[in-house]
């Protein structure tokens, strides 16, 4: 007979066990986040391609117990045109668990319902992601389509020292990105103590087919998209992802890369008589351990579902819409009456700013959507040709770090562009105003710089047409509610086709001298290097918080930022 103390202990453990079983369903349901499947590539039902797709999904599902939590495969028939490539990736701490298996199983069954007859698909769940395509993408880092999520609660509700939070987040994310890039699992987590009551939990992961370099580049891109001033957030790419929270969302003792079957530990043989002898202390200790694990798991599951309700997915990312569709220019046309109603007939109270081309007003459409209306002045340097250029160009460009064109109006003497409304105005309002400059900590400046760079890279390398902006400056960098940068004002941009042309010459010099490359300002020669030069000037302004007033023309009484840099370099060389 057990002593009274032991009976009480067993009773308590039994109660915990029962309560935990009631609160922790098994297996846990897969929490769907979003999917993306463009209409540009489709297949015919009951075709060879569909047969290959079914075989691929079956293969992925049957390998969901992979020790690494990652698996890729190819299904094809006699014709290579019907080949399909696919993979799944479970969160690193869930590799070889029932949660991974359940998530992959759900994904392979739901994806054909969410994306019927689509050849290219990415679908994200809380515990895994699945991707397939009719084009091989293995060992290649893909940064689009992308999904961004953030906790609707601000970090100010958890900590008083937000600068410390931002510093720990920036440092921690950088560290785990480096760690994940350089290990075989392509996975890393980190915990940082923000205050006595709050800790920061961070995770970075890549698909395991990527090289260290490609994984690092992918994660660096994701880092620029991590939301600031929020208590949690994530950036999900097809090839990598980053997440942070103020609660533990991953298992601390995540499974290591499992050994091969021949290396797995073998259970010890039974003792004489065919039974293993277990002492009461081992039994009680094991019961406690199991109960603690079950309680923790139940709490984790319930907490995960409640936290998810606090998350927000931007409207343009629901159902996989990720601003990658294009519209015809004609479909973007607004009538003047709609715009006048939205802006209260261009009221001074709605005025946001004024530039060389005209005035910008804030407006609200009948459906409640806020817009920015750029009303070009009759004496504007931007003529009809520049206007048409901007409409045609921006309608083709779709990127998170480019301002989104909603429409235009050409009616009577009015020439109007309608853009998405960006509440924090332009970067120069923060950089060059002493009070607002304090809001730009180094983390924010780093993220803004990275976002601008990604926008330029898209224009130069990743868009359908190679684009040279020719007027990159602080006033043309808009900041949204989360301080994400968006490049705007494409009236002076130049497009090149899909050939190798990357430069041109013009007799009409346009732009802002403080940001112009010398060869463009003096000779009219422009190329992608012109934008890179402008970006360099912009970078100096972001770092110093000072304007580069006089461009490339140095004077003794007022040296430029570029001049200071050159003097610094010469001084360092002289000391060397």
Wavefront OBJ file of the C-alpha trace (Angstrom):
o trace
v 0.000 0.000 0.000
v 1.347 3.436 -0.946
v 1.971 6.023 1.780
v -0.488 8.933 2.018
v 1.991 11.420 0.473
v 2.474 9.188 -2.557
v -1.285 8.748 -2.935
v -1.759 12.519 -2.913
v 1.007 12.914 -5.495
v -0.511 10.288 -7.779
v -3.943 11.915 -7.370
v -2.573 15.338 -8.318
v -0.715 13.934 -11.310
v -3.808 12.061 -12.466
v -5.894 15.225 -12.265
v -3.314 17.157 -14.275
v -3.201 14.345 -16.824
v -6.998 14.279 -17.274
v -7.328 18.080 -17.505
v -4.510 18.212 -20.022
v -6.059 15.541 -22.209
v -9.329 17.473 -22.240
v -7.607 20.721 -23.260
v -5.179 19.293 -25.816
v -6.791 17.736 -28.874
v -4.778 15.188 -30.765
v -3.691 15.541 -33.394
v -3.624 19.368 -33.430
v -5.325 20.975 -36.392
v -3.163 22.720 -38.982
v -3.670 26.485 -38.772
v -4.015 27.896 -42.299
v -2.371 31.274 -42.991
v -2.526 32.058 -46.721
v -1.875 30.748 -50.194
v -0.761 32.088 -53.554
v -1.605 30.566 -56.926
v -1.546 32.858 -59.979
v -3.951 32.365 -62.855
v -1.168 32.632 -65.415
v -0.343 28.916 -65.365
v -3.139 26.341 -65.342
v -3.615 22.724 -66.370
v -6.502 20.732 -67.790
v -8.417 18.479 -65.360
v -7.778 14.736 -65.764
v -4.611 15.488 -67.725
v -1.185 13.882 -67.390
v -0.080 16.882 -65.359
v -2.855 16.312 -62.832
v -1.870 12.671 -62.574
v 1.716 13.722 -61.853
v 0.488 16.268 -59.313
v -1.508 13.623 -57.473
v 1.549 11.371 -57.332
v 3.701 14.246 -56.088
v 1.294 15.198 -53.302
v 1.015 11.558 -52.254
v 4.800 11.282 -52.109
v 5.154 14.437 -50.033
v 2.442 13.355 -47.618
v 3.949 9.894 -47.135
v 7.337 11.445 -46.331
v 6.019 13.900 -43.751
v 7.806 11.916 -41.042
v 11.172 12.861 -42.563
v 13.689 13.354 -39.724
v 14.684 16.736 -41.129
v 11.147 18.106 -41.512
v 11.938 18.820 -45.162
v 11.406 16.826 -48.335
v 11.419 17.601 -52.056
v 10.435 15.422 -54.997
v 9.708 15.458 -58.716
v 6.901 13.658 -60.535
v 7.005 13.225 -64.291
v 5.928 10.954 -67.102
v 7.492 10.309 -70.486
v 7.050 13.976 -71.390
v 9.210 16.449 -69.505
v 6.590 19.113 -70.214
v 4.335 17.505 -67.610
v 6.963 17.361 -64.852
v 6.075 18.924 -61.515
v 8.435 19.834 -58.682
v 7.400 20.127 -55.064
v 8.532 20.320 -51.465
v 7.315 20.788 -47.930
v 9.043 22.419 -44.977
v 7.932 21.996 -41.384
v 9.004 24.389 -38.669
v 12.378 23.172 -37.500
v 11.354 22.347 -33.942
v 8.513 20.143 -35.210
v 10.578 17.888 -37.495
v 9.579 14.221 -37.268
v 6.593 15.020 -35.016
v 2.880 14.331 -35.393
v 2.341 18.087 -35.783
v 4.524 18.107 -38.897
v 2.839 15.024 -40.315
v -0.625 16.446 -39.654
v 0.234 19.806 -41.201
v 1.688 18.304 -44.387
v -1.256 15.929 -44.688
v -3.679 18.846 -44.386
v -1.720 20.927 -46.877
v -1.605 18.223 -49.542
v -5.357 17.687 -49.300
v -6.443 21.333 -49.041
v -4.134 22.791 -51.673
v -6.023 21.193 -54.572
v -9.245 22.688 -53.222
v -7.829 26.176 -52.754
v -5.868 26.179 -56.018
v -7.604 23.847 -58.499
v -5.947 23.540 -61.931
v -3.037 25.818 -60.923
v 0.492 24.776 -61.840
v 2.311 27.065 -59.388
v 1.299 27.136 -55.742
v 2.641 28.209 -52.358
v 0.534 27.592 -49.245
v 1.498 28.537 -45.691
v 0.323 27.059 -42.408
v 1.445 27.863 -38.893
v 3.518 24.666 -38.691
v 4.537 24.084 -42.310
v 4.520 25.292 -45.878
v 4.054 23.455 -49.169
v 5.113 24.526 -52.633
v 4.979 23.071 -56.122
v 5.545 24.302 -59.661
v 5.837 23.137 -63.238
v 9.283 24.796 -63.272
v 12.204 23.501 -61.230
v 12.968 25.755 -58.265
v 15.105 23.458 -56.123
v 18.268 25.012 -54.647
v 17.106 28.457 -55.755
v 16.135 31.193 -53.307
v 12.716 32.680 -54.079
v 11.622 35.909 -52.404
v 8.180 36.181 -53.933
v 5.349 35.812 -53.384
v 5.605 37.013 -49.805
v 3.350 37.022 -46.771
v 3.660 39.496 -43.903
v 1.844 39.234 -40.594
v 2.030 41.210 -37.398
v 0.512 41.191 -33.949
v -2.079 43.956 -33.674
v -0.762 44.799 -30.205
v 2.083 47.307 -29.990
v 5.272 46.488 -28.131
v 4.625 49.493 -25.868
v 2.008 47.373 -24.129
v 4.706 44.948 -22.979
v 7.866 46.980 -22.359
v 8.707 50.557 -21.434
v 12.123 50.614 -23.100
v 11.206 50.196 -26.764
v 14.721 51.069 -27.922
v 16.091 48.088 -26.015
v 13.421 45.878 -27.571
v 14.334 47.092 -31.061
v 18.056 46.617 -30.440
v 17.575 43.085 -29.135
v 15.310 42.280 -32.078
v 17.765 43.633 -34.650
v 20.747 41.892 -33.086
v 18.905 38.644 -32.416
v 17.401 38.315 -35.886
v 20.795 38.997 -37.447
v 22.411 36.318 -35.274
v 19.855 33.608 -35.992
v 19.926 34.420 -39.710
v 23.663 33.802 -39.676
v 23.303 30.668 -37.557
v 20.522 29.200 -39.707
v 22.515 29.862 -42.882
v 25.475 27.917 -41.599
v 23.947 24.726 -40.227
v 22.570 21.704 -42.058
v 19.044 22.125 -40.708
v 18.879 25.740 -41.916
v 17.052 26.548 -38.689
v 17.831 28.620 -35.596
v 16.029 30.138 -32.618
v 16.999 32.624 -29.948
v 15.548 33.999 -26.730
v 16.448 37.415 -25.318
v 15.424 38.934 -22.003
v 13.870 42.354 -22.590
v 12.711 43.022 -19.032
v 11.923 41.110 -15.864
v 8.505 40.145 -17.189
v 9.060 40.055 -20.956
v 11.251 37.924 -23.189
v 11.700 38.045 -26.949
v 11.559 34.805 -28.938
v 12.954 34.698 -32.481
v 13.132 32.083 -35.245
v 14.769 31.923 -38.676
v 14.543 29.088 -41.206
v 15.338 28.277 -44.843
v 14.471 25.333 -47.044
v 17.299 22.836 -46.688
v 18.100 22.686 -50.393
v 19.566 26.209 -50.312
v 23.266 26.944 -50.052
v 24.498 28.922 -47.050
v 24.889 32.013 -49.205
v 21.414 31.818 -50.727
v 19.844 31.141 -47.339
v 21.603 34.162 -45.864
v 20.497 36.421 -48.715
v 16.908 35.225 -48.398
v 16.866 35.847 -44.644
v 18.470 39.264 -45.053
v 15.608 40.146 -47.365
v 13.055 38.862 -44.870
v 14.728 40.884 -42.102
v 13.842 44.123 -43.867
v 10.166 43.150 -43.781
v 9.955 42.346 -40.059
v 7.367 44.751 -38.582
v 8.551 47.289 -36.055
v 6.815 48.550 -32.928
v 4.713 45.383 -32.849
v 4.652 42.670 -30.192
v 5.106 40.004 -32.837
v 5.403 39.457 -36.536
v 6.642 37.262 -39.324
v 7.868 37.448 -42.896
v 7.132 34.318 -44.933
v 8.913 33.711 -48.235
v 8.756 30.548 -50.373
v 12.372 29.771 -49.436
v 12.757 31.207 -45.933
v 10.947 32.823 -43.040
v 11.568 34.904 -39.927
v 9.317 35.259 -36.903
v 9.426 36.925 -33.485
v 7.013 36.994 -30.546
v 6.889 37.983 -26.877
v 5.727 34.475 -25.975
v 7.340 31.060 -26.658
v 5.882 29.819 -29.936
v 8.457 27.099 -30.621
v 9.569 24.077 -28.623
v 12.708 24.883 -26.665
v 14.095 21.379 -26.991
v 13.694 21.199 -30.750
v 14.731 17.898 -32.273
v 18.231 17.670 -33.649
v 18.881 16.260 -37.078
v 17.905 12.661 -36.573
v 20.529 9.991 -37.170
v 20.192 7.470 -39.938
v 18.293 4.282 -39.007
v 21.498 2.335 -38.429
v 22.704 4.971 -35.990
v 19.548 5.221 -33.949
v 19.707 4.224 -30.347
v 18.532 0.684 -29.664
v 16.452 -0.084 -26.576
v 18.374 -2.032 -23.916
v 17.513 -5.735 -23.628
v 15.066 -6.739 -20.910
v 16.421 -8.009 -17.616
v 16.363 -11.633 -16.678
v 12.822 -12.922 -16.657
v 11.763 -10.752 -19.548
v 10.797 -7.692 -17.498
v 12.473 -4.394 -16.850
v 12.585 -3.343 -13.248
v 11.525 0.276 -12.629
v 11.945 1.867 -9.238
v 9.086 3.935 -7.729
v 11.230 7.090 -8.014
v 11.643 6.569 -11.765
v 7.893 5.987 -12.134
v 6.974 9.124 -10.187
v 9.660 11.192 -11.933
v 8.493 9.975 -15.325
v 4.879 10.773 -14.461
v 5.833 14.304 -13.466
v 7.819 14.794 -16.672
v 4.997 13.489 -18.857
v 2.433 15.642 -17.064
v 4.552 18.775 -17.371
v 5.092 18.151 -21.072
v 1.382 17.570 -21.645
v 0.370 20.685 -19.702
v 2.946 22.762 -21.560
v 1.794 21.364 -24.878
v -1.839 22.069 -24.072
v -1.010 25.628 -23.033
v 1.082 26.099 -26.166
v -1.763 24.937 -28.400
v -4.425 27.094 -26.746
v -2.077 30.071 -26.583
v -1.172 29.714 -30.238
v -4.810 29.765 -31.327
v -5.673 32.774 -29.137
v -2.635 34.732 -30.280
v -3.455 34.049 -33.914
v -6.716 35.936 -33.455
v -4.664 39.017 -32.581
v -2.777 38.852 -35.866
v -3.526 40.893 -38.908
v -2.904 39.884 -42.524
v -2.864 42.880 -44.882
v -5.973 42.897 -47.108
v -3.904 42.592 -50.265
v -2.435 39.326 -48.997
v -5.629 37.480 -48.164
v -6.189 34.373 -50.263
v -2.687 34.670 -51.605
v -3.175 38.005 -53.308
v 0.195 39.632 -52.966
v 0.081 42.646 -55.263
v 1.448 40.619 -58.153
v -1.454 41.006 -60.527
v -1.394 43.736 -63.171
v -4.207 45.792 -64.580
v -4.737 47.498 -67.890
v -4.296 51.259 -67.867
v -7.895 51.771 -69.018
v -9.276 49.947 -65.989
v -7.507 52.413 -63.684
v -9.329 55.533 -64.874
v -11.320 57.562 -62.315
v -13.938 60.145 -63.202
v -13.332 63.670 -61.944
v -16.516 63.757 -59.876
v -15.389 60.795 -57.778
v -12.059 62.448 -57.030
v -13.632 65.818 -56.207
v -16.005 64.139 -53.773
v -13.152 62.186 -52.186
v -11.016 65.305 -51.655
v -13.889 67.647 -50.747
v -13.224 69.486 -54.027
v -9.483 69.687 -53.371
v -9.962 71.397 -50.021
v -6.966 73.047 -48.366
v -7.756 70.964 -45.284
v -7.015 67.845 -47.339
v -3.712 69.138 -48.662
v -0.772 66.861 -47.876
v 2.032 68.649 -49.677
v 3.203 70.464 -52.762
v 6.011 69.806 -55.208
v 7.325 70.877 -58.571
v 4.635 68.935 -60.422
v 1.632 69.991 -58.370
v -0.263 69.437 -55.135
v -1.038 66.205 -53.274
v -4.341 65.825 -51.421
v -5.720 63.207 -49.097
v -9.040 61.716 -50.122
v -11.557 59.128 -48.979
v -13.541 57.068 -51.473
v -17.173 56.096 -50.951
v -16.103 52.655 -49.686
v -13.956 54.267 -46.987
v -10.609 53.650 -48.674
v -8.102 56.447 -48.114
v -6.201 57.669 -51.167
v -3.525 60.191 -52.104
v -4.430 62.392 -55.069
v -1.606 64.000 -57.045
v -3.107 66.950 -58.942
v -0.659 68.149 -61.568
v -0.461 71.902 -62.080
v -0.976 73.373 -65.540
v 2.510 74.859 -65.417
v 3.975 71.580 -64.207
v 7.257 70.442 -65.679
v 5.656 67.033 -65.928
v 3.738 67.203 -69.173
v 1.244 64.816 -70.683
v 4.037 62.541 -71.881
v 5.540 62.203 -68.385
v 2.058 61.639 -67.002
v 1.321 58.814 -69.426
v 4.769 57.420 -68.718
v 4.103 57.297 -64.998
v 0.705 55.637 -65.418
v 1.944 53.037 -67.896
v 5.044 52.311 -65.848
v 3.649 52.124 -62.329
v 0.696 50.024 -63.510
v 3.204 47.353 -64.527
v 5.251 47.516 -61.317
v 4.086 45.596 -58.263
v 6.365 45.462 -55.245
v 6.023 46.037 -51.536
v 8.600 48.840 -51.610
v 6.990 50.744 -54.486
v 4.005 53.018 -53.976
v 0.893 51.466 -55.488
v -0.956 53.282 -58.270
v -4.727 53.010 -57.873
v -5.753 55.047 -60.885
v -5.692 58.311 -62.803
v -7.950 60.973 -64.271
v -7.641 62.833 -67.573
v -10.712 65.028 -67.817
v -10.940 68.578 -69.108
v -7.864 70.427 -67.924
v -7.318 68.093 -64.989
v -4.413 65.653 -64.938
v -4.538 63.538 -61.780
v -2.836 60.463 -60.363
v -4.423 58.429 -57.557
v -2.130 56.465 -55.233
v -2.491 54.416 -52.089
v -2.484 56.662 -49.037
v 0.722 56.443 -47.023
v 0.081 57.987 -43.572
v 3.629 58.869 -42.497
v 4.305 61.056 -45.532
v 7.857 61.111 -46.889
v 11.242 60.240 -45.422
v 12.496 63.841 -45.527
v 9.786 64.823 -43.020
v 11.516 62.582 -40.478
v 15.164 62.999 -41.439
v 15.301 66.770 -41.549
v 12.926 67.711 -38.728
v 14.616 67.550 -35.329
v 11.565 66.343 -33.385
v 10.557 63.618 -35.817
v 14.165 62.547 -36.336
v 14.136 61.116 -32.815
v 11.601 58.512 -33.979
v 14.162 57.052 -36.385
v 16.309 54.780 -34.243
v 19.098 52.811 -35.885
v 16.882 49.770 -36.324
v 14.310 51.853 -38.215
v 16.981 53.463 -40.383
v 18.437 50.068 -41.184
v 15.045 48.652 -42.165
v 14.191 51.723 -44.263
v 17.533 51.490 -46.046
v 17.014 47.793 -46.741
v 13.510 48.391 -48.084
v 14.684 51.115 -50.461
v 17.495 48.857 -51.676
v 15.033 46.047 -52.345
v 12.800 48.396 -54.299
v 15.730 49.542 -56.437
v 16.835 45.948 -56.988
v 13.344 45.107 -58.193
v 13.376 48.022 -60.638
v 16.809 47.171 -61.993
v 16.765 43.369 -62.025
v 13.507 41.683 -61.060
v 10.668 43.550 -62.773
v 9.391 42.664 -66.222
v 11.081 45.777 -67.578
v 14.375 47.244 -66.408
v 13.565 50.645 -64.901
v 15.868 53.562 -64.060
v 14.084 55.905 -61.664
v 16.334 58.985 -62.183
v 14.851 60.927 -59.259
v 15.565 58.981 -56.083
v 15.574 61.325 -53.097
v 14.253 61.503 -49.546
v 11.038 63.307 -50.526
v 10.235 60.505 -52.984
v 10.473 57.801 -50.314
v 7.096 57.446 -48.613
v 6.634 55.703 -45.251
v 3.532 53.672 -44.427
v 1.981 53.150 -41.016
v 4.661 50.621 -40.054
v 7.460 52.842 -41.425
v 7.985 50.597 -44.449
v 9.542 52.623 -47.293
v 7.852 52.959 -50.670
v 9.563 54.513 -53.681
v 7.284 57.009 -55.436
v 7.199 59.537 -58.300
v 8.065 57.718 -61.521
v 7.471 60.681 -63.830
v 11.156 60.854 -64.776
v 11.748 57.102 -64.947
v 12.999 55.387 -68.068
v 12.156 51.836 -69.124
v 14.265 49.368 -71.072
v 13.130 46.152 -72.691
v 14.214 42.626 -71.913
v 17.431 43.048 -73.918
v 20.773 43.985 -72.407
v 20.346 47.745 -72.744
v 21.064 49.380 -69.394
v 21.920 52.995 -70.229
v 20.886 55.986 -72.304
v 21.684 59.603 -73.089
v 19.343 62.582 -72.934
v 19.650 66.298 -73.618
v 16.943 67.056 -71.076
v 18.419 66.842 -67.600
v 15.704 66.279 -64.996
v 15.781 65.440 -61.328
v 17.364 66.953 -58.229
v 20.988 68.036 -58.427
v 21.821 66.997 -54.898
v 21.190 63.378 -55.866
v 22.419 63.342 -59.472
v 25.412 61.333 -60.606
v 28.049 63.651 -62.186
v 27.922 61.977 -65.611
v 24.166 62.477 -65.744
v 24.158 66.079 -64.514
v 26.939 67.168 -66.871
v 26.555 64.898 -69.894
v 23.027 63.508 -69.719
v 24.300 59.931 -69.518
v 22.156 57.749 -67.255
v 22.180 54.075 -66.288
v 21.386 51.853 -63.326
v 24.525 53.361 -61.780
v 22.734 56.722 -61.693
v 20.172 55.300 -59.273
v 22.927 53.646 -57.254
v 24.667 57.025 -56.899
v 21.400 58.626 -55.754
v 20.905 55.778 -53.294
v 24.386 56.415 -51.913
v 23.546 60.069 -51.281
v 20.258 59.024 -49.696
v 22.122 56.559 -47.487
v 24.415 59.343 -46.242
v 21.369 61.455 -45.416
v 19.730 58.589 -43.542
v 22.872 58.034 -41.473
v 23.635 61.691 -40.718
v 20.161 63.236 -40.726
v 21.505 66.084 -42.883
v 20.712 67.181 -46.412
v 23.196 66.963 -49.260
v 22.346 70.493 -50.375
v 24.743 71.202 -53.203
v 25.056 67.876 -54.905
v 28.417 67.090 -56.465
v 29.598 70.734 -56.694
v 31.990 71.277 -53.741
v 32.599 74.724 -52.267
v 34.977 75.905 -49.587
v 32.257 77.505 -47.477
v 29.702 74.689 -47.623
v 31.124 71.212 -48.345
v 28.586 68.543 -49.245
v 27.989 65.249 -47.480
v 29.864 63.585 -50.312
v 32.687 66.053 -49.768
v 32.857 65.156 -46.094
v 33.082 61.469 -46.993
v 35.875 62.150 -49.458
v 37.730 64.254 -46.913
v 37.323 61.462 -44.396
v 38.721 58.914 -46.835
v 41.652 61.153 -47.731
v 42.303 61.780 -44.055
v 42.305 58.065 -43.275
v 44.645 57.375 -46.179
v 46.905 60.202 -45.071
v 47.131 58.791 -41.564
v 47.843 55.366 -42.983
l 1 2 3 4 5 6 7 8 9 10 11 12 13 14 15 16 17 18 19 20 21 22 23 24 25 26 27 28 29 30 31 32 33 34 35 36 37 38 39 40 41 42 43 44 45 46 47 48 49 50 51 52 53 54 55 56 57 58 59 60 61 62 63 64 65 66 67 68 69 70 71 72 73 74 75 76 77 78 79 80 81 82 83 84 85 86 87 88 89 90 91 92 93 94 95 96 97 98 99 100 101 102 103 104 105 106 107 108 109 110 111 112 113 114 115 116 117 118 119 120 121 122 123 124 125 126 127 128 129 130 131 132 133 134 135 136 137 138 139 140 141 142 143 144 145 146 147 148 149 150 151 152 153 154 155 156 157 158 159 160 161 162 163 164 165 166 167 168 169 170 171 172 173 174 175 176 177 178 179 180 181 182 183 184 185 186 187 188 189 190 191 192 193 194 195 196 197 198 199 200 201 202 203 204 205 206 207 208 209 210 211 212 213 214 215 216 217 218 219 220 221 222 223 224 225 226 227 228 229 230 231 232 233 234 235 236 237 238 239 240 241 242 243 244 245 246 247 248 249 250 251 252 253 254 255 256 257 258 259 260 261 262 263 264 265 266 267 268 269 270 271 272 273 274 275 276 277 278 279 280 281 282 283 284 285 286 287 288 289 290 291 292 293 294 295 296 297 298 299 300 301 302 303 304 305 306 307 308 309 310 311 312 313 314 315 316 317 318 319 320 321 322 323 324 325 326 327 328 329 330 331 332 333 334 335 336 337 338 339 340 341 342 343 344 345 346 347 348 349 350 351 352 353 354 355 356 357 358 359 360 361 362 363 364 365 366 367 368 369 370 371 372 373 374 375 376 377 378 379 380 381 382 383 384 385 386 387 388 389 390 391 392 393 394 395 396 397 398 399 400 401 402 403 404 405 406 407 408 409 410 411 412 413 414 415 416 417 418 419 420 421 422 423 424 425 426 427 428 429 430 431 432 433 434 435 436 437 438 439 440 441 442 443 444 445 446 447 448 449 450 451 452 453 454 455 456 457 458 459 460 461 462 463 464 465 466 467 468 469 470 471 472 473 474 475 476 477 478 479 480 481 482 483 484 485 486 487 488 489 490 491 492 493 494 495 496 497 498 499 500 501 502 503 504 505 506 507 508 509 510 511 512 513 514 515 516 517 518 519 520 521 522 523 524 525 526 527 528 529 530 531 532 533 534 535 536 537 538 539 540 541 542 543 544 545 546 547 548 549 550 551 552 553 554 555 556 557 558 559 560 561 562 563 564 565 566 567 568 569 570 571 572 573 574 575 576
